[in-house]
């Protein structure tokens, strides 16, 4: 007879690899697209508008995507569909750097991402339950950051020694191991948190099966609304930064540009890999607000440094600050969603709403930053991004309520001191 603990442990290990390979795939989008299009004589404004198409697609589908994942029992099926759609996006980009294929690729990628993020969060929640979610999200972020760093290195080499187009063929190929890792996760452990092997089964069952909150009730929650506003400002500041810098590097460096872009991705991802588990654990002990302030404060500093950078090789050390922001944001978004709606049957819908806020901020960021850069220069554009980042910090400081439940805080403190057993299904 199969040991359920061993099955759940194998599923958690497979989830590690799923995060790794999904990050591989997603790394092919963003800065590499900006460089690819710039090398084919696209302007910063044109690149910004095309990238905005992807974020608009994501915005349109975030909320229905999250609601669909809440309603679907087969979370793995939703994730598989999204990965296949991302493969198609990469193939379209590789096929031709002209307007229609690029726009079609951005649309497919936008729709796919809105299903993939909540589906993977739902699988994580189902495997470990709410009590251990912070640690699991930190582990997810660690594996994703390692995957991004590895993929960025491979893509930089492919772009350097083959062509910028080869980056997107590699992206499509790296999606296949992600599907294999997804298949290795046992379906019976992803339909409900109550089925996962862990000591606090009753709590997890309440989280999963509690009375379902309506969309209107969720939209009235001050915690959700305030954090959504923080997300808009975060992405308004963050989304265009590396894309803008990548375009500037492309214009001034020539043949070595792909390697520099890869380094700009690898360095912060290494920091994310180191910090993310600490972020997840510390958010359980300190609360969410102190961690948010640390991550958000790195944004305006990074933008101001980018504005003053004259050498392309200085972009890499400045990008280290992105690792701090990414580690905090990647863990805190699904964790705060669990605080707000995890026990009310609206976890993935809440993630979808937060994703919508991110899409609004990212769309405004890439479009506005590209326009300002074309008409007033890159330095002015970076100053605008720094202002948005500073406003994000102020909003967290002045208005963001603490979402960590006091009872959950006591449980986390007890677990940290050894008074409570560790999760039986831990993959650590």
FIBA-846836 format. One record per residue (C-alpha): x negated, z negated, y negated. Coordinates in steps of 0.001 Angstrom, whole numbers. Layout:
BEGIN
ATOM        xx        zz        yy
ATOM         X         Z         Y
...
//
This chain:
BEGIN
ATOM        xx        zz        yy
ATOM         0         0         0
ATOM     -1331       933     -3447
ATOM     -2437     -1975     -5612
ATOM      -460     -1791     -8926
ATOM     -3328     -3449    -10812
ATOM     -5767      -783     -9607
ATOM     -3292      1979    -10478
ATOM     -2833       594    -13990
ATOM     -6592       213    -14443
ATOM     -7087      3850    -13425
ATOM     -4419      4845    -15930
ATOM     -6193      2934    -18689
ATOM     -9457      4658    -17818
ATOM     -7692      8017    -17880
ATOM     -6277      7093    -21294
ATOM     -9852      6557    -22506
ATOM    -10757     10090    -21442
ATOM     -7530     11498    -22877
ATOM     -8452     10077    -26293
ATOM    -11974     11484    -25901
ATOM    -10886     15045    -25096
ATOM     -7967     15164    -27546
ATOM    -10434     14183    -30278
ATOM    -12697     17001    -29031
ATOM     -9877     19444    -29629
ATOM     -8750     18101    -33007
ATOM    -12304     18200    -34371
ATOM    -12120     22004    -34397
ATOM     -9560     21841    -37218
ATOM    -10210     20840    -40823
ATOM    -13803     21159    -42108
ATOM    -14714     23879    -39605
ATOM    -11672     25887    -40720
ATOM    -12723     25503    -44362
ATOM    -16237     26705    -43569
ATOM    -14952     29537    -41347
ATOM    -12611     30860    -44023
ATOM    -15144     30391    -46829
ATOM    -17620     32510    -44870
ATOM    -14986     35284    -44918
ATOM    -14747     35136    -48741
ATOM    -11663     32917    -49038
ATOM    -11580     30880    -52290
ATOM    -11183     27090    -52386
ATOM     -7652     27506    -53700
ATOM     -6700     29886    -50870
ATOM     -8226     27563    -48286
ATOM     -6393     24591    -49764
ATOM     -3058     26387    -49681
ATOM     -3479     27521    -46061
ATOM     -4478     24022    -44941
ATOM     -1397     22742    -46740
ATOM       756     24957    -44509
ATOM      -353     22877    -41528
ATOM       394     19593    -43231
ATOM      3804     20863    -44407
ATOM      4616     21857    -40814
ATOM      3632     18377    -39713
ATOM      5743     16833    -42475
ATOM      8836     18745    -41414
ATOM      8477     17674    -37784
ATOM      7057     14131    -38038
ATOM     10336     12228    -38088
ATOM     12215     14307    -35482
ATOM      9040     14346    -33386
ATOM      8769     10561    -33418
ATOM     12474     10161    -32688
ATOM     12177     12619    -29795
ATOM      9290     10683    -28258
ATOM     11365      7480    -28563
ATOM     14225      9184    -26744
ATOM     12149     10921    -24051
ATOM     11223      8975    -20941
ATOM      8477     11460    -20117
ATOM      5832     10651    -22749
ATOM      3239     12572    -20735
ATOM      5331     15734    -20942
ATOM      5481     15489    -24737
ATOM      1707     15041    -24918
ATOM      1097     17983    -22556
ATOM      3290     20310    -24631
ATOM      1400     19328    -27773
ATOM     -2009     19983    -26207
ATOM      -931     23435    -25018
ATOM       316     24275    -28537
ATOM     -3044     23225    -29996
ATOM     -4808     25559    -27542
ATOM     -2656     28394    -28864
ATOM     -3578     27433    -32441
ATOM     -7291     27603    -31675
ATOM     -6918     30995    -29979
ATOM     -5079     32376    -33017
ATOM     -7812     31177    -35372
ATOM    -10508     32681    -33171
ATOM     -8642     35981    -32975
ATOM     -8681     36828    -36673
ATOM     -9497     35051    -39985
ATOM     -6675     36900    -41750
ATOM     -3618     35432    -43418
ATOM      -924     35734    -40722
ATOM     -2916     34421    -37698
ATOM     -4356     31572    -39763
ATOM      -939     30533    -41082
ATOM       587     30786    -37588
ATOM     -2232     28631    -36189
ATOM     -1706     26009    -38890
ATOM      2040     25908    -38177
ATOM      1542     25474    -34423
ATOM     -1088     22807    -34986
ATOM      1112     20928    -37449
ATOM      4081     20825    -35086
ATOM      1929     19910    -32086
ATOM       136     17035    -33805
ATOM      3409     15363    -34755
ATOM      4266     15053    -31049
ATOM       802     14230    -29763
ATOM        73     11198    -31960
ATOM      3278      9232    -31196
ATOM      3209     10281    -27534
ATOM      -299      8874    -27069
ATOM       627      5721    -28979
ATOM      3705      5314    -26752
ATOM      1591      5713    -23619
ATOM      -817      3053    -24929
ATOM      2033       679    -25807
ATOM      3576      1180    -22374
ATOM       350       459    -20525
ATOM      -660     -2773    -22306
ATOM      2366     -4137    -24212
ATOM      2514     -5427    -27765
ATOM       341     -8516    -27357
ATOM     -2741     -6488    -26380
ATOM     -1965     -3428    -28499
ATOM     -4552     -4190    -31184
ATOM     -7392     -4259    -28659
ATOM     -6101     -1108    -26945
ATOM     -5776       803    -30228
ATOM     -9323      -197    -31124
ATOM    -10492      1135    -27757
ATOM     -8499      4346    -28275
ATOM    -10173      4845    -31645
ATOM    -13613      4200    -30148
ATOM    -13164      6864    -27468
ATOM    -11627      9272    -29973
ATOM    -14541      8820    -32351
ATOM    -17067      9393    -29569
ATOM    -15132     12527    -28618
ATOM    -15125     13752    -32205
ATOM    -18856     13169    -32553
ATOM    -19673     14986    -29316
ATOM    -17370     17871    -30199
ATOM    -18759     18119    -33729
ATOM    -22277     18415    -32330
ATOM    -21249     21092    -29842
ATOM    -19264     22994    -32458
ATOM    -22110     22815    -34936
ATOM    -24460     24295    -32336
ATOM    -21945     26996    -31398
ATOM    -21406     27860    -35061
ATOM    -25143     27925    -35715
ATOM    -26311     29928    -32707
ATOM    -23246     32057    -31938
ATOM    -20721     32379    -34783
ATOM    -18167     30380    -36754
ATOM    -15508     32080    -34625
ATOM    -17049     30620    -31434
ATOM    -16097     27121    -32654
ATOM    -12418     27877    -32054
ATOM    -12948     29389    -28603
ATOM    -14786     26173    -27726
ATOM    -11881     24150    -29144
ATOM     -9425     25907    -26844
ATOM    -11700     25341    -23838
ATOM    -12092     21617    -24534
ATOM     -8316     21149    -24344
ATOM     -8290     21790    -20591
ATOM    -10037     18507    -19631
ATOM     -7531     16702    -21889
ATOM     -4706     18007    -19696
ATOM     -6561     16817    -16592
ATOM     -7007     13312    -18054
ATOM     -3332     13209    -18998
ATOM     -2331     14119    -15451
ATOM     -4379     11186    -14105
ATOM     -2221      8640    -15972
ATOM       441      7356    -13593
ATOM      3893      8332    -14903
ATOM      5558      5151    -13628
ATOM      3425      3144    -16060
ATOM      4319      5197    -19134
ATOM      8109      5164    -19088
ATOM      8463      1552    -20211
ATOM      6101     -1240    -21262
ATOM      7946     -3502    -18871
ATOM      6388     -1649    -15948
ATOM      2814     -2181    -17043
ATOM       782     -4814    -15223
ATOM       146     -7715    -17607
ATOM       890    -11440    -17854
ATOM      3409    -11253    -20690
ATOM      5994     -9053    -18965
ATOM      8989    -10712    -20584
ATOM      7640    -10143    -24084
ATOM      6828     -6520    -23344
ATOM     10287     -5951    -21918
ATOM     11847     -7366    -25066
ATOM      9662     -5059    -27168
ATOM     10749     -2063    -25170
ATOM     14399     -2827    -24632
ATOM     15382     -4786    -27716
ATOM     18399     -3740    -29772
ATOM     17668      -341    -31282
ATOM     17433      -296    -35055
ATOM     19097      2506    -37001
ATOM     17094      4864    -39170
ATOM     18779      3458    -42282
ATOM     17788       -85    -41352
ATOM     14218      1018    -40774
ATOM     14143      2778    -44157
ATOM     15273      -447    -45842
ATOM     12336     -2429    -44436
ATOM     10037     -3331    -47342
ATOM      6996     -3483    -45063
ATOM      7579        51    -43849
ATOM      8224      1457    -47335
ATOM      5196      -220    -48923
ATOM      2810       843    -46190
ATOM      4217      4393    -46329
ATOM      3379      4490    -50057
ATOM      -125      3205    -49260
ATOM      -510      6000    -46694
ATOM       499      8664    -49242
ATOM     -2182      7472    -51669
ATOM     -4757      7092    -48885
ATOM     -4355     10704    -47784
ATOM     -4018     11967    -51347
ATOM     -7525     10626    -51848
ATOM     -9005     11307    -48413
ATOM     -7621     14566    -47001
ATOM     -9411     17042    -49272
ATOM    -12731     15249    -49600
ATOM    -14729     16653    -46711
ATOM    -12990     20043    -46893
ATOM    -13987     20340    -50547
ATOM    -17537     19248    -49776
ATOM    -17724     21671    -46821
ATOM    -16728     24583    -49036
ATOM    -19389     23614    -51565
ATOM    -22039     23364    -48828
ATOM    -21051     26774    -47450
ATOM    -21532     28358    -50852
ATOM    -25021     26901    -51280
ATOM    -26675     26719    -47865
ATOM    -26163     29849    -45838
ATOM    -27241     29736    -42198
ATOM    -27531     25952    -41704
ATOM    -24049     25094    -42918
ATOM    -22456     24532    -39486
ATOM    -25050     21927    -38536
ATOM    -24563     20026    -41811
ATOM    -20782     20025    -41365
ATOM    -21226     18777    -37806
ATOM    -23456     15952    -39072
ATOM    -20811     15055    -41687
ATOM    -18374     14525    -38809
ATOM    -20727     12906    -36273
ATOM    -22080     10161    -38550
ATOM    -18713      8635    -39558
ATOM    -17425      8983    -36006
ATOM    -20351      6907    -34764
ATOM    -19325      4216    -37245
ATOM    -15716      4440    -36084
ATOM    -16872      3985    -32478
ATOM    -18731       813    -33434
ATOM    -16101      -670    -35778
ATOM    -12753       178    -34180
ATOM    -12683     -2512    -31458
ATOM    -13668     -5078    -34092
ATOM    -10883     -3808    -36370
ATOM     -8282     -4190    -33590
ATOM     -9406     -7698    -32623
ATOM     -9883     -8941    -36185
ATOM     -6488     -7629    -37326
ATOM     -4955     -9845    -34629
ATOM     -6797    -12909    -36007
ATOM     -7033    -12349    -39780
ATOM     -3892    -10311    -40308
ATOM     -3453     -6721    -41459
ATOM     -3936     -6917    -45244
ATOM     -7617     -8019    -45339
ATOM     -8588     -5212    -42969
ATOM     -6591     -2661    -44970
ATOM     -8367     -3696    -48177
ATOM    -11772     -3161    -46560
ATOM    -10884       314    -45296
ATOM     -9091      1504    -48415
ATOM    -11839       291    -50783
ATOM    -14300      2761    -49251
ATOM    -12222      5715    -50507
ATOM    -12861      5660    -54292
ATOM    -16534      4801    -53760
ATOM    -16976      7793    -51443
ATOM    -15230     10182    -53841
ATOM    -17398      9073    -56785
ATOM    -20556      9507    -54716
ATOM    -19477     13004    -53704
ATOM    -18969     13848    -57386
ATOM    -22588     12948    -58130
ATOM    -24223     14503    -55059
ATOM    -26435     17493    -55879
ATOM    -28204     17994    -52533
ATOM    -26122     19133    -49546
ATOM    -28141     16853    -47280
ATOM    -26909     13780    -49211
ATOM    -23377     14565    -48050
ATOM    -24162     13063    -44629
ATOM    -25043      9520    -45795
ATOM    -22053      9509    -48168
ATOM    -19835     10377    -45210
ATOM    -20766      7051    -43607
ATOM    -18099      5484    -45822
ATOM    -15534      7732    -44152
ATOM    -16269      5923    -40895
ATOM    -15110      2616    -42394
ATOM    -11864      4094    -43721
ATOM    -11170      6040    -40526
ATOM    -11757      3029    -38268
ATOM     -9328       904    -40267
ATOM     -6645      3527    -40751
ATOM     -6744      4821    -37165
ATOM     -6095      1371    -35723
ATOM     -3806       -58    -38392
ATOM     -1192      2723    -38584
ATOM       146      2359    -35007
ATOM      -436     -1410    -35091
ATOM      1657     -1905    -38246
ATOM      4279       436    -36758
ATOM      4450     -1926    -33766
ATOM      4821     -4908    -36140
ATOM      7652     -3231    -38018
ATOM      9589     -1470    -35255
ATOM      7924     -2098    -31891
ATOM     10628     -4494    -30691
ATOM     13534     -2477    -32062
ATOM     13284       749    -30065
ATOM     11948      2699    -33061
ATOM      8188      2510    -32584
ATOM      7550      6256    -32429
ATOM     10096      6996    -35151
ATOM      8193      4574    -37388
ATOM      4941      6347    -36516
ATOM      6703      9605    -37397
ATOM      7722      8238    -40794
ATOM      4169      7096    -41443
ATOM      2997     10534    -40337
ATOM      5403     12090    -42838
ATOM      3860      9945    -45571
ATOM       400     11071    -44449
ATOM      1541     14696    -44526
ATOM      2864     14357    -48070
ATOM      -417     12869    -49249
ATOM     -2555     15401    -47380
ATOM      -520     18363    -48618
ATOM      -815     17264    -52227
ATOM     -4497     16477    -51733
ATOM     -5652     19812    -50297
ATOM     -3527     21920    -52639
ATOM     -4297     19944    -55816
ATOM     -7992     19444    -55060
ATOM     -8463     23165    -54354
ATOM     -6664     24135    -57559
ATOM     -8623     21666    -59702
ATOM    -11914     22718    -58100
ATOM    -11230     26396    -58821
ATOM    -10286     25799    -62467
ATOM    -12246     22707    -63557
ATOM    -15056     22283    -61024
ATOM    -15697     20194    -57940
ATOM    -16837     17099    -59852
ATOM    -13500     16855    -61685
ATOM    -11653     17270    -58414
ATOM    -13635     14414    -56842
ATOM    -12859     12160    -59832
ATOM     -9166     12810    -59257
ATOM     -9506     11900    -55588
ATOM    -11325      8691    -56571
ATOM     -8427      7736    -58855
ATOM     -5932      8157    -56023
ATOM     -8121      5993    -53791
ATOM     -8308      3245    -56395
ATOM     -4506      3260    -56721
ATOM     -4241      2890    -52932
ATOM     -6434      -224    -53031
ATOM     -4342     -1724    -55850
ATOM     -1107     -1099    -53967
ATOM     -2411     -2841    -50841
ATOM     -3665     -5751    -52937
ATOM      -558     -6220    -55079
ATOM      2405     -5138    -52967
ATOM      1621     -4822    -49244
ATOM      3156     -7710    -47276
ATOM      1458     -9161    -44224
ATOM      3155     -7692    -41142
ATOM      1531     -9818    -38443
ATOM      4141    -12076    -36902
ATOM      3203    -15770    -37007
ATOM      4077    -16230    -33325
ATOM      1927    -13232    -32417
ATOM      -892    -14689    -34526
ATOM      -788    -17922    -32540
ATOM      -895    -15941    -29292
ATOM     -3871    -13923    -30552
ATOM     -5721    -17069    -31626
ATOM     -5053    -18696    -28265
ATOM     -6317    -15614    -26476
ATOM     -9450    -15543    -28604
ATOM    -10273    -19156    -27687
ATOM     -9586    -18692    -24006
ATOM     -6255    -20530    -23934
ATOM     -4423    -17416    -22789
ATOM     -5465    -15056    -20005
ATOM     -6696    -11588    -20783
ATOM     -4493     -8631    -19945
ATOM     -4592     -7952    -16247
ATOM     -4691     -4243    -16834
ATOM     -7591     -4273    -19260
ATOM     -9943     -1344    -18963
ATOM    -12835     -3170    -20639
//
